[in-house]
Amino acid sequence: MTIRIKLLLPLVAVLVSACGGNSGTGQSSTNTPAIAPALPATEVNNAAPDTPLSKEEAFRLLEQTTFGARLNDIDSIAGSGPEKWIDDQMTMPATFMSDGLRQSANKIWNEYVNVWWRQAINADDQLRQRTAFALSQIFVVSAEGALGSEQEGLANYYDMLLRHSFGNYRDLIKEITLSPVMGEYLSMKGNHKPDAELNLRPDENYARELLQLFSIGLSMLNDDGTTINDDGGVPLPTYTQDTVEAFAHVFTGWHFANAEHFRWPTNKDFINPMVVWPEYHDTGEKTLLNGFVVPAGQSAEQDLDDALDNIANHPNVGPFIVKHLITKMITSNPSPQYVNDVVQVFNENAQGERGNLGSTVKAMLMHTEAREGHITNPQVFGKTKEPLMRILQVWRAFSPNSIHKEFDYSWVGNELQQAPLGSPSVFNFFTPDYSQPGTIRNSGLVSPEFEILDESSMISITSRLLANSLWSHNYKVQNDGQRIAINIDREMDLESNPDALLDHLDLLLLGGRMSDELRHEVVRLMDSRDYKNAASQRVAEAIFLISSSPEAAVQR
């Protein structure tokens, strides 16, 4: 298709421009924690006014807070302020993966991936789902490896992220630390105190990643996310190897809740929190961050709480976590002021609580830069959409009447280099400081998602969008349980009026920002399909051409 090729070739250039180139607890999943009081928007420095949104502005809010805008959501949000949508979402009951997995009739080994797809498409609590997905790329565990067959455990781990999406950071890292899934993934379970006779010393894996990736990072940070440097301009380190070793000693003595012995148990409980075996815990003195000393003689539980308090109160946690969340949900290159304003809320919200993620997420979304950055700083504001987000946008925009019980796209990681809880390493699918060589890097900007985008992956994404639109709609696919057929009834009603159809698709897929060039190409393609009974072909090709265009590949 020559029109398709013409639009695919400038994809990288358009993405570069958009990114700034031109300048486990064992609890029942129904036990959702109490929702913390939401932070009033006026408490956020540089908050955007909570004024009625246009349909285009409603689309932008949905693009940041959901897995894809739907027309009824655009219509319901437009005319009211963003704060109501955020508050309504935060008080909504959680939709848990474990529940979906238990109810699934499709008993394949990694069915949890298909459950994730179903909930990403259909769940009402979209802000919680989107936040948990962001958290899953910070507090990484992966089915790639030893956990591949433990889908109930993986689902339970994801449910933990869902429960804590608007909860407290300190509570979250305690559950993560005692999660048997994390214990298996980063080898904390079965961590043995020093034993010279057996030539054993504590495993440092979890201690290192908790510090480097889950809490404070490698370099000292100001509240605005910039590094604190020494007189020579070198960033000051947050910790030393001695610190890692001290934390490793803290994390000794824990194992599966049903382990029959400590060294090589055959029982493996991937649902309930790990429990302590006191005789394998190192009770010696330990010096942690900022010289804090854990005294000798304490229990493993006391040592753990002291260590997690030491981490949670470190000044780096706010800027480290806040910047991660902003870049995964809003924009790849937030201004220092944006980061600083949200960090103040993380450090202490309106109720005096430190680390409240609900208040943090709300402050992040209500900030002027989130709501108006595409206008005030269009050359820098925005981000490339992850492959999963591009697929979900189409499935949500044209939601099927139902998803068959045999639906299967569990193999997405093989095709798109990304799958829920399927990262190739603890460093996620892409690193937060990756910068595409060329204009982006020369501008001093980052483009994390570009790390998994190349000529091959862009073709794979385009092919998947083709399969999910042009080849899989309700006027073409019948009785194929493994595929989702998008519903284009609404678009077929507009087919006889191309201008009305394109206005509709422009809002639904691009938030009203379709370029004249793209509109011209879509019209030209539709006009070329003038044979009898080609109406559904014209509609489906218009959807495909727009959803696979460079303009749909960026979030603004």
TORVO-156312 format. One record per residue (C-alpha): x, y, z; residue number from 1. Coordinates in nm, 3 decimals. Layout:
! residues N
      c1      c2      c3   n
       X       Y       Z NUM
...
! end
This chain:
! residues 556
      c1      c2      c3   n
   0.000   0.000   0.000   1
   0.187   0.306  -0.125   2
  -0.006   0.550   0.091   3
   0.090   0.350   0.400   4
   0.457   0.349   0.305   5
   0.453   0.722   0.246   6
   0.327   0.781   0.601   7
   0.552   0.523   0.767   8
   0.878   0.665   0.636   9
   0.869   0.992   0.833  10
   0.765   0.820   1.156  11
   1.092   0.873   1.340  12
   1.108   1.237   1.236  13
   0.757   1.303   1.364  14
   0.825   1.121   1.690  15
   1.148   1.314   1.738  16
   0.959   1.639   1.692  17
   0.689   1.532   1.937  18
   0.951   1.447   2.198  19
   1.120   1.783   2.166  20
   1.363   1.734   1.879  21
   1.331   2.079   1.739  22
   1.465   2.268   2.005  23
   0.143  -1.024   4.746  24
  -0.028  -1.011   5.096  25
  -0.256  -1.314   5.104  26
  -0.554  -1.083   5.140  27
  -0.863  -1.145   4.933  28
  -0.855  -0.927   4.625  29
  -1.190  -0.786   4.729  30
  -1.028  -0.621   5.031  31
  -0.944  -0.289   4.873  32
  -0.770  -0.052   5.116  33
  -0.943   0.268   5.219  34
  -0.888   0.545   4.967  35
  -0.685   0.827   5.118  36
  -0.849   1.169   5.110  37
  -0.776   1.333   4.777  38
  -0.558   1.640   4.768  39
  -0.749   1.958   4.685  40
  -0.623   2.097   4.355  41
  -0.562   2.437   4.514  42
  -0.299   2.276   4.739  43
  -0.080   2.198   4.437  44
   0.163   2.468   4.335  45
   0.100   2.578   3.976  46
  -0.225   2.386   3.957  47
  -0.430   2.423   3.642  48
  -0.774   2.580   3.691  49
  -1.045   2.320   3.736  50
  -1.250   2.464   3.451  51
  -1.479   2.279   3.208  52
  -1.292   2.076   2.947  53
  -1.353   2.080   2.575  54
  -1.382   1.743   2.401  55
  -1.023   1.776   2.283  56
  -0.906   1.849   2.637  57
  -1.111   1.556   2.766  58
  -0.930   1.332   2.517  59
  -0.592   1.449   2.652  60
  -0.695   1.375   3.010  61
  -0.811   1.028   2.908  62
  -0.491   0.968   2.714  63
  -0.294   1.032   3.035  64
  -0.520   0.846   3.276  65
  -0.654   0.546   3.084  66
  -0.550   0.283   2.833  67
  -0.730   0.475   2.560  68
  -1.010   0.725   2.512  69
  -1.364   0.608   2.441  70
  -1.627   0.836   2.288  71
  -1.874   0.804   2.575  72
  -1.599   0.898   2.821  73
  -1.500   1.201   2.612  74
  -1.863   1.310   2.600  75
  -1.920   1.256   2.973  76
  -1.602   1.439   3.083  77
  -1.635   1.733   2.844  78
  -1.808   2.026   3.009  79
  -1.679   1.951   3.358  80
  -1.342   2.004   3.522  81
  -1.067   1.738   3.531  82
  -1.078   1.711   3.910  83
  -1.416   1.535   3.913  84
  -1.294   1.266   3.675  85
  -0.983   1.208   3.884  86
  -1.174   1.195   4.213  87
  -1.439   0.961   4.070  88
  -1.169   0.728   3.941  89
  -0.981   0.722   4.271  90
  -1.291   0.620   4.468  91
  -1.386   0.343   4.225  92
  -1.354  -0.022   4.338  93
  -1.047  -0.197   4.202  94
  -1.070  -0.458   3.928  95
  -0.826  -0.733   4.027  96
  -0.631  -0.964   3.801  97
  -0.659  -1.260   4.036  98
  -1.038  -1.244   4.016  99
  -1.022  -1.239   3.638 100
  -0.779  -1.529   3.631 101
  -1.004  -1.742   3.853 102
  -1.303  -1.666   3.632 103
  -1.120  -1.736   3.306 104
  -1.219  -2.045   3.112 105
  -0.903  -2.030   2.901 106
  -0.650  -2.250   3.085 107
  -0.326  -2.174   2.905 108
   0.000  -2.138   3.097 109
   0.018  -1.757   3.073 110
  -0.351  -1.672   3.072 111
  -0.281  -1.386   3.313 112
  -0.166  -1.182   3.009 113
  -0.505  -1.225   2.843 114
  -0.676  -1.129   3.170 115
  -0.463  -0.815   3.173 116
  -0.580  -0.733   2.819 117
  -0.945  -0.785   2.915 118
  -0.918  -0.557   3.217 119
  -0.719  -0.292   3.034 120
  -0.998  -0.282   2.773 121
  -1.305  -0.312   2.993 122
  -1.225  -0.217   3.355 123
  -1.398   0.096   3.480 124
  -1.116   0.188   3.723 125
  -0.890   0.302   3.441 126
  -0.677   0.548   3.640 127
  -0.593   0.278   3.894 128
  -0.516   0.032   3.613 129
  -0.295   0.284   3.432 130
  -0.112   0.379   3.753 131
  -0.052   0.014   3.844 132
   0.092  -0.047   3.497 133
   0.333   0.242   3.555 134
   0.425   0.101   3.897 135
   0.484  -0.242   3.739 136
   0.758  -0.081   3.531 137
   0.924   0.066   3.840 138
   0.890  -0.225   4.084 139
   0.971  -0.483   3.821 140
   0.918  -0.857   3.843 141
   0.902  -1.066   3.528 142
   0.760  -1.388   3.392 143
   1.073  -1.417   3.184 144
   1.258  -1.687   3.376 145
   1.179  -1.884   3.690 146
   0.840  -1.717   3.745 147
   0.706  -1.804   3.401 148
   0.472  -2.076   3.525 149
   0.359  -1.890   3.839 150
   0.074  -1.694   3.687 151
  -0.138  -1.693   4.005 152
   0.157  -1.543   4.190 153
   0.219  -1.288   3.915 154
  -0.150  -1.190   3.916 155
  -0.138  -1.152   4.294 156
   0.171  -0.931   4.265 157
  -0.007  -0.709   4.012 158
  -0.309  -0.692   4.244 159
  -0.076  -0.561   4.514 160
   0.020  -0.275   4.281 161
  -0.347  -0.211   4.210 162
  -0.430  -0.200   4.582 163
  -0.151   0.045   4.654 164
  -0.182   0.265   4.343 165
  -0.339   0.542   4.555 166
  -0.201   0.424   4.889 167
   0.124   0.496   5.071 168
   0.470   0.436   4.928 169
   0.609   0.302   5.256 170
   0.329   0.044   5.278 171
   0.390  -0.054   4.918 172
   0.761  -0.120   4.954 173
   0.700  -0.336   5.261 174
   0.457  -0.556   5.068 175
   0.697  -0.567   4.775 176
   0.984  -0.665   5.004 177
   0.787  -0.954   5.154 178
   0.629  -1.062   4.826 179
   0.730  -1.421   4.746 180
   0.726  -1.328   4.378 181
   0.982  -1.053   4.439 182
   1.166  -1.286   4.676 183
   1.204  -1.537   4.395 184
   1.279  -1.279   4.125 185
   1.555  -1.093   4.311 186
   1.666  -1.385   4.531 187
   1.577  -1.244   4.872 188
   1.385  -1.555   4.979 189
   1.619  -1.797   5.148 190
   1.872  -1.520   5.210 191
   2.112  -1.667   5.469 192
   2.300  -1.481   5.740 193
   2.682  -1.492   5.712 194
   2.826  -1.837   5.775 195
   3.202  -1.870   5.730 196
   3.194  -2.244   5.778 197
   2.948  -2.287   5.492 198
   3.116  -2.008   5.293 199
   2.787  -1.813   5.281 200
   2.722  -1.442   5.284 201
   2.392  -1.255   5.231 202
   2.269  -1.217   4.875 203
   2.288  -0.849   4.771 204
   2.054  -0.861   4.473 205
   1.733  -0.727   4.629 206
   1.916  -0.478   4.851 207
   2.088  -0.326   4.549 208
   1.780  -0.303   4.329 209
   1.562  -0.169   4.611 210
   1.803   0.121   4.643 211
   1.891   0.176   4.280 212
   1.558   0.111   4.107 213
   1.275   0.114   4.360 214
   1.352   0.412   4.583 215
   1.647   0.654   4.563 216
   1.855   0.588   4.253 217
   2.229   0.620   4.213 218
   2.275   0.997   4.252 219
   2.162   1.252   4.507 220
   1.874   1.462   4.378 221
   1.724   1.801   4.441 222
   1.347   1.811   4.482 223
   1.320   1.918   4.118 224
   1.485   1.596   4.001 225
   1.819   1.749   3.906 226
   2.135   1.593   4.045 227
   2.334   1.732   4.337 228
   2.697   1.756   4.225 229
   3.031   1.798   4.395 230
   3.263   2.092   4.325 231
   3.389   1.915   4.014 232
   3.039   1.874   3.871 233
   3.022   1.500   3.947 234
   2.689   1.375   4.090 235
   2.711   1.274   4.453 236
   2.634   0.902   4.508 237
   2.340   0.802   4.724 238
   2.507   0.495   4.874 239
   2.820   0.281   4.874 240
   2.891  -0.089   4.846 241
   2.906  -0.101   5.225 242
   2.548   0.031   5.234 243
   2.431  -0.242   4.997 244
   2.596  -0.506   5.212 245
   2.434  -0.366   5.525 246
   2.087  -0.381   5.368 247
   2.159  -0.733   5.243 248
   2.223  -0.834   5.606 249
   1.889  -0.676   5.702 250
   1.710  -0.888   5.442 251
   1.817  -1.225   5.583 252
   1.601  -1.500   5.726 253
   1.289  -1.471   5.508 254
   1.134  -1.754   5.306 255
   0.813  -1.890   5.154 256
   0.525  -1.901   5.402 257
   0.493  -2.279   5.363 258
   0.863  -2.371   5.323 259
   0.938  -2.696   5.506 260
   1.307  -2.614   5.544 261
   1.526  -2.314   5.471 262
   1.791  -2.416   5.224 263
   1.610  -2.607   4.948 264
   1.236  -2.629   5.018 265
   1.003  -2.796   4.772 266
   0.694  -2.609   4.896 267
   0.660  -2.271   4.725 268
   0.380  -2.036   4.828 269
   0.374  -1.751   4.574 270
   0.063  -1.587   4.722 271
   0.117  -1.521   5.093 272
   0.389  -1.291   5.228 273
   0.722  -1.448   5.316 274
   0.777  -1.535   5.683 275
   1.091  -1.512   5.894 276
   1.311  -1.797   6.017 277
   1.481  -1.618   6.310 278
   1.779  -1.853   6.325 279
   1.885  -1.747   5.974 280
   1.859  -1.373   6.034 281
   2.171  -1.167   6.100 282
   2.113  -0.983   6.429 283
   2.433  -0.781   6.416 284
   2.456  -0.400   6.397 285
   2.405  -0.250   6.050 286
   2.482   0.101   5.922 287
   2.236   0.213   5.655 288
   2.168   0.535   5.460 289
   2.293   0.863   5.602 290
   2.474   0.684   5.884 291
   2.156   0.545   6.041 292
   2.245   0.251   6.266 293
   2.023  -0.052   6.316 294
   2.120  -0.177   6.662 295
   2.232  -0.531   6.725 296
   2.000  -0.785   6.880 297
   1.677  -0.687   6.708 298
   1.432  -0.925   6.545 299
   1.413  -0.961   6.168 300
   1.082  -0.776   6.171 301
   1.230  -0.481   6.363 302
   1.532  -0.468   6.134 303
   1.306  -0.471   5.829 304
   1.085  -0.188   5.955 305
   1.386   0.024   6.051 306
   1.545  -0.030   5.711 307
   1.231   0.053   5.515 308
   1.172   0.364   5.728 309
   1.531   0.464   5.653 310
   1.465   0.433   5.281 311
   1.115   0.585   5.276 312
   1.234   0.898   5.455 313
   1.535   0.955   5.231 314
   1.503   1.290   5.047 315
   1.562   1.121   4.710 316
   1.247   0.910   4.720 317
   1.011   1.195   4.624 318
   1.196   1.320   4.314 319
   1.292   0.966   4.210 320
   0.941   0.817   4.222 321
   0.761   1.131   4.104 322
   0.977   1.169   3.796 323
   0.929   0.803   3.710 324
   0.550   0.838   3.730 325
   0.542   1.159   3.527 326
   0.757   1.016   3.249 327
   0.553   0.697   3.228 328
   0.213   0.869   3.228 329
   0.250   1.231   3.114 330
   0.569   1.349   2.942 331
   0.924   1.223   2.892 332
   1.093   1.553   2.977 333
   0.909   1.725   3.263 334
   1.041   2.062   3.368 335
   1.224   2.084   3.702 336
   0.944   2.307   3.830 337
   0.682   2.044   3.746 338
   0.879   1.775   3.928 339
   0.942   2.001   4.228 340
   0.577   2.099   4.266 341
   0.460   1.737   4.268 342
   0.744   1.629   4.498 343
   0.622   1.876   4.761 344
   0.292   1.690   4.761 345
   0.467   1.353   4.787 346
   0.674   1.482   5.078 347
   0.367   1.609   5.262 348
   0.013   1.618   5.131 349
  -0.276   1.826   5.263 350
  -0.331   1.577   5.545 351
   0.036   1.587   5.649 352
   0.112   1.240   5.509 353
   0.442   1.158   5.339 354
   0.441   0.930   5.035 355
   0.068   0.929   4.957 356
   0.053   0.807   4.597 357
  -0.309   0.912   4.545 358
  -0.230   1.272   4.631 359
   0.085   1.251   4.419 360
  -0.095   1.120   4.112 361
  -0.368   1.382   4.146 362
  -0.114   1.663   4.184 363
   0.071   1.530   3.881 364
  -0.244   1.533   3.668 365
  -0.378   1.868   3.790 366
  -0.051   2.053   3.738 367
  -0.049   2.325   3.474 368
   0.223   2.146   3.277 369
   0.014   1.830   3.249 370
  -0.294   2.017   3.137 371
  -0.133   2.288   2.920 372
   0.221   2.172   2.838 373
   0.130   2.089   2.478 374
   0.045   2.458   2.433 375
   0.309   2.630   2.645 376
   0.603   2.410   2.546 377
   0.499   2.210   2.237 378
   0.853   2.129   2.123 379
   0.938   1.941   2.443 380
   0.612   1.827   2.602 381
   0.482   1.477   2.525 382
   0.602   1.121   2.497 383
   0.616   0.829   2.259 384
   0.344   0.574   2.321 385
   0.449   0.230   2.433 386
   0.354  -0.056   2.197 387
   0.090  -0.191   2.438 388
  -0.072   0.151   2.462 389
  -0.105   0.181   2.084 390
  -0.281  -0.155   2.059 391
  -0.510  -0.079   2.351 392
  -0.609   0.260   2.211 393
  -0.775   0.095   1.911 394
  -0.940  -0.181   2.112 395
  -1.085   0.070   2.357 396
  -1.190   0.327   2.097 397
  -1.390   0.064   1.909 398
  -1.468  -0.166   2.200 399
  -1.606  -0.506   2.098 400
  -1.949  -0.605   2.218 401
  -1.779  -0.886   2.407 402
  -1.445  -1.063   2.431 403
  -1.466  -1.436   2.363 404
  -1.354  -1.671   2.641 405
  -1.092  -1.816   2.404 406
  -0.935  -1.480   2.317 407
  -0.558  -1.520   2.315 408
  -0.289  -1.258   2.268 409
  -0.068  -1.389   2.545 410
   0.228  -1.404   2.306 411
   0.242  -1.026   2.261 412
   0.596  -1.005   2.400 413
   0.729  -1.208   2.109 414
   0.576  -0.960   1.866 415
   0.602  -0.616   2.028 416
   0.896  -0.652   2.271 417
   0.661  -0.568   2.558 418
   0.413  -0.763   2.769 419
   0.259  -0.705   3.114 420
   0.504  -0.833   3.377 421
   0.724  -0.950   3.092 422
   1.031  -0.726   3.109 423
   1.359  -0.885   2.993 424
   1.529  -0.761   3.311 425
   1.472  -0.570   3.635 426
   1.566  -0.256   3.441 427
   1.229  -0.264   3.259 428
   1.167  -0.270   2.885 429
   1.348   0.062   2.845 430
   1.562   0.276   3.072 431
   1.442   0.618   3.193 432
   1.749   0.804   3.069 433
   1.765   0.655   2.720 434
   1.810   0.925   2.456 435
   1.764   0.858   2.086 436
   2.087   0.947   1.899 437
   2.053   1.256   1.684 438
   1.828   1.550   1.743 439
   1.682   1.431   2.074 440
   2.018   1.351   2.230 441
   2.176   1.666   2.089 442
   1.895   1.866   2.253 443
   1.974   1.718   2.594 444
   1.640   1.535   2.610 445
   1.543   1.176   2.680 446
   1.310   0.942   2.491 447
   1.280   0.623   2.699 448
   1.033   0.434   2.479 449
   1.261   0.478   2.176 450
   1.487   0.212   2.325 451
   1.246  -0.059   2.202 452
   1.154   0.120   1.880 453
   1.344   0.049   1.561 454
   1.262  -0.032   1.199 455
   1.168  -0.390   1.287 456
   0.949  -0.313   1.588 457
   0.768  -0.031   1.408 458
   0.679  -0.273   1.129 459
   0.556  -0.524   1.388 460
   0.339  -0.261   1.558 461
   0.200  -0.149   1.222 462
   0.124  -0.508   1.124 463
  -0.054  -0.567   1.455 464
  -0.263  -0.252   1.410 465
  -0.349  -0.375   1.062 466
  -0.461  -0.711   1.200 467
  -0.661  -0.545   1.478 468
  -0.850  -0.302   1.254 469
  -0.858  -0.379   0.883 470
  -0.874  -0.756   0.932 471
  -1.067  -0.775   1.259 472
  -1.392  -0.582   1.271 473
  -1.750  -0.690   1.317 474
  -1.831  -0.660   0.944 475
  -1.553  -0.904   0.856 476
  -1.470  -1.147   1.139 477
  -1.728  -1.400   1.249 478
  -1.694  -1.661   1.524 479
  -1.316  -1.642   1.571 480
  -1.283  -1.673   1.946 481
  -0.911  -1.603   1.963 482
  -0.941  -1.260   1.802 483
  -1.101  -0.935   1.910 484
  -1.324  -0.786   1.642 485
  -1.359  -0.412   1.690 486
  -1.710  -0.271   1.660 487
  -1.747  -0.015   1.381 488
  -2.129   0.019   1.378 489
  -2.108   0.382   1.486 490
  -1.852   0.460   1.216 491
  -2.055   0.282   0.950 492
  -2.343   0.518   1.027 493
  -2.111   0.806   0.932 494
  -1.954   0.641   0.627 495
  -2.172   0.823   0.372 496
  -2.048   1.156   0.511 497
  -1.665   1.142   0.489 498
  -1.614   1.480   0.655 499
  -1.826   1.380   0.955 500
  -1.650   1.042   0.974 501
  -1.305   1.200   0.970 502
  -1.402   1.460   1.230 503
  -1.522   1.175   1.449 504
  -1.206   0.966   1.399 505
  -0.989   1.272   1.449 506
  -1.139   1.328   1.795 507
  -1.148   0.961   1.893 508
  -0.795   0.867   1.785 509
  -0.601   1.195   1.782 510
  -0.788   1.432   2.010 511
  -0.863   1.672   1.724 512
  -0.504   1.729   1.613 513
  -0.508   1.556   1.274 514
  -0.284   1.730   1.023 515
  -0.413   1.840   0.685 516
  -0.168   1.600   0.521 517
  -0.299   1.297   0.707 518
  -0.660   1.397   0.643 519
  -0.584   1.432   0.273 520
  -0.424   1.086   0.260 521
  -0.720   0.923   0.437 522
  -0.968   1.090   0.204 523
  -0.764   0.981  -0.097 524
  -0.757   0.623   0.022 525
  -1.130   0.615   0.093 526
  -1.208   0.767  -0.250 527
  -1.005   0.493  -0.417 528
  -1.233   0.227  -0.267 529
  -1.537   0.303  -0.483 530
  -1.647  -0.051  -0.563 531
  -1.976  -0.202  -0.453 532
  -2.012  -0.309  -0.088 533
  -1.686  -0.135   0.008 534
  -1.827   0.074   0.293 535
  -1.676  -0.132   0.575 536
  -1.347  -0.148   0.385 537
  -1.335   0.230   0.362 538
  -1.412   0.272   0.733 539
  -1.164   0.007   0.847 540
  -0.887   0.143   0.625 541
  -0.946   0.494   0.758 542
  -0.915   0.362   1.115 543
  -0.598   0.172   1.030 544
  -0.434   0.460   0.847 545
  -0.499   0.702   1.132 546
  -0.412   0.465   1.419 547
  -0.087   0.356   1.252 548
   0.019   0.708   1.157 549
   0.309   0.892   1.321 550
   0.055   1.133   1.468 551
  -0.111   0.853   1.667 552
   0.225   0.725   1.793 553
   0.276   1.015   2.034 554
   0.094   1.130   2.345 555
   0.064   1.508   2.367 556
! end
